[in-house]
């Protein structure tokens, strides 16, 4: 692998493979403007080739079609999962998510997993669902034609199925294509070794390792294979014949890449991301979460229309950022808060610099709640060396439950306070 390779990264997200958690790690390594907003294929049509070449990270449920479509071939990452476990998880996800187009069908017909697998049309969604995205055969010209003939993602999916159902190769050839592409991707991980996969991905990206990331889009009450009857297991085996061969090879490839990381066969590990650099704004320096994250203990970015980007602290009690100030002088730090778990927790919020507590105070300013502290010039040491600015909470708790009309992808994540930005005011 060439660490100087200028090509963008693409995370080929196969549903229900721990991809949502993995995606957050990737997004943390890039400035928001470097990440293509499109997550479904039709949305790619909004961007010209010139615009697409400006992005450094693509991610989404777009299969290998995106590799075929982009003007520059990206470096590709993919996560796999035990195919039978993935198929069960996918069915239960559909049955839990009212927004899924097949959710209503399952409930109106009162279908269980066995009934679902016996239905040829419905079960197509879970049949070899990891091989098929890697074996997409449409070239760039065909994809542009299909995009031009559809108005939205649902329309694109319909014309895709009509156009390609008669030109797909037989199963053995489909598997051969998927295996060749799997051999060529820059990273392949597995849901069962997610923590190690995040280590390798961070190493490849030059991102800090050891980030504490919550598990997202996980069903804590999911059915275990051991609890299923023999006839259902047999149906699952039939639906995942190709996927199981792909998954076995994926495990071998990941184990090899993990060993290379440990042994340093591809050169020394890259330096961690540089400290986050505040931007000058009027009378102060401002640091927000559009930047790549260099820090620990934060949930994914969230956009609040009209307000900006925030991150919730959590799931642990400690969160920090690594920031480099341009000169050695006195600053007044203000942490602009967007929300908090409860008022009791807010009253006990503490601020640290390089793991040392400093006196702080809560105040209301310009309609915002801020945590303020004075940072003396001698405290952080040499100018530009970077300092750890931390938030310490007495506890974190459950927040962000899903409503009746949408699935809760975070599944009772633990949070503390939500932060918009950090401001450094020269004194």
RAQUI-V29774 format. One record per residue. SS is DSSP state (A for helix, B for strand, O for the rest). BURIAL is 1 if it has 16 or more other C-alpha atoms within 10 Angstrom, else 0. Layout:
BEGIN
[[SS,BURIAL] [SS,BURIAL]]
END
This chain:
BEGIN
[[O,0] [O,0] [O,0] [O,0] [O,0] [O,0] [O,0] [O,1] [B,1] [B,1] [B,1] [B,1] [O,1] [O,1] [O,1] [O,1] [O,1] [O,1] [A,1] [A,1] [A,1] [A,1] [A,1] [A,1] [A,1] [A,1] [A,1] [A,1] [O,1] [O,1] [O,1] [A,1] [A,0] [A,1] [B,1] [O,1] [O,0] [O,1] [O,0] [O,1] [A,1] [A,1] [A,0] [A,1] [A,0] [A,0] [O,0] [O,0] [A,0] [A,0] [A,0] [A,1] [O,0] [O,0] [O,1] [O,1] [B,1] [B,1] [B,1] [B,1] [O,1] [O,1] [O,1] [O,1] [A,1] [A,1] [A,1] [A,1] [A,1] [O,0] [O,0] [O,0] [O,0] [O,1] [B,1] [B,1] [B,1] [B,1] [B,1] [B,1] [O,1] [O,1] [A,1] [A,1] [A,1] [A,1] [A,1] [A,1] [A,1] [A,1] [A,1] [A,1] [A,1] [A,1] [A,1] [A,1] [O,1] [O,1] [O,0] [O,0] [O,0] [O,0] [A,1] [A,0] [A,0] [A,1] [A,0] [A,0] [O,0] [O,0] [O,0] [O,0] [A,1] [A,1] [A,0] [A,1] [A,1] [A,0] [O,0] [A,0] [A,0] [A,1] [A,1] [O,0] [O,0] [O,1] [O,1] [O,1] [O,1] [O,1] [A,1] [A,1] [A,1] [A,1] [O,1] [O,1] [O,1] [O,1] [O,0] [A,1] [A,0] [A,0] [A,1] [A,0] [A,0] [A,1] [A,1] [A,0] [O,0] [O,1] [O,0] [O,0] [A,0] [A,0] [A,0] [A,1] [A,1] [A,0] [A,0] [A,1] [A,0] [A,0] [A,0] [A,0] [O,0] [O,0] [O,0] [O,0] [O,0] [O,0] [A,0] [A,0] [A,0] [A,1] [A,1] [A,0] [A,1] [A,1] [A,1] [A,0] [A,0] [A,1] [A,0] [A,0] [O,0] [O,1] [B,1] [B,1] [B,1] [B,1] [A,1] [A,0] [A,1] [A,1] [A,1] [A,1] [A,1] [A,1] [A,1] [A,1] [A,1] [A,1] [A,1] [A,1] [A,1] [O,1] [O,1] [O,1] [O,0] [O,0] [O,1] [O,1] [O,1] [O,1] [O,1] [O,1] [O,1] [O,1] [O,1] [O,0] [O,0] [O,0] [O,0] [O,0] [A,0] [A,0] [A,0] [O,0] [O,0] [A,0] [A,0] [A,1] [A,1] [A,0] [A,0] [A,1] [A,1] [A,0] [A,1] [O,1] [A,1] [A,1] [A,1] [A,1] [A,0] [A,1] [A,1] [A,0] [A,1] [A,1] [A,1] [A,0] [A,1] [A,1] [A,1] [A,0] [A,1] [A,1] [A,0] [A,0] [A,1] [A,0] [A,0] [O,0] [O,0] [O,0] [O,0] [O,0] [O,0] [O,0] [O,0] [O,0] [O,1] [O,1] [O,1] [B,1] [B,1] [O,1] [B,0] [B,0] [B,0] [O,0] [O,0] [B,1] [B,1] [B,1] [B,1] [B,1] [O,1] [O,1] [O,1] [O,1] [O,1] [O,1] [B,1] [B,1] [O,1] [B,1] [O,1] [O,1] [O,1] [B,0] [B,0] [B,0] [O,0] [O,0] [O,0] [B,0] [B,1] [B,1] [B,1] [B,1] [B,1] [O,1] [O,1] [O,1] [O,1] [B,1] [B,1] [B,1] [B,1] [B,1] [B,1] [B,1] [O,1] [O,0] [O,0] [O,1] [O,0] [O,1] [B,1] [B,0] [B,1] [B,1] [B,1] [B,1] [B,1] [B,1] [B,1] [B,1] [O,1] [O,0] [A,0] [A,0] [A,1] [A,1] [A,0] [O,0] [O,1] [B,1] [B,1] [B,1] [B,1] [O,0] [O,0] [B,0] [B,0] [B,0] [O,0] [B,1] [B,0] [B,0] [B,0] [B,0] [B,0] [O,0] [O,0] [B,0] [B,1] [B,1] [B,1] [B,1] [B,1] [B,1] [B,1] [O,0] [O,0] [O,0] [O,0] [O,1] [O,0] [O,0] [O,0] [O,0] [O,0] [O,1] [B,1] [B,1] [B,1] [B,1] [B,1] [B,1] [O,1] [O,0] [O,1] [O,1] [B,1] [B,0] [O,0] [O,0] [O,0] [O,0] [O,0] [O,0] [O,0] [O,0] [O,1] [O,1] [O,1] [O,1] [O,1] [O,0] [O,1] [B,1] [B,1] [O,1] [B,1] [B,1] [B,1] [B,1] [B,1] [B,1] [B,1] [B,1] [B,1] [B,0] [O,0]]
END
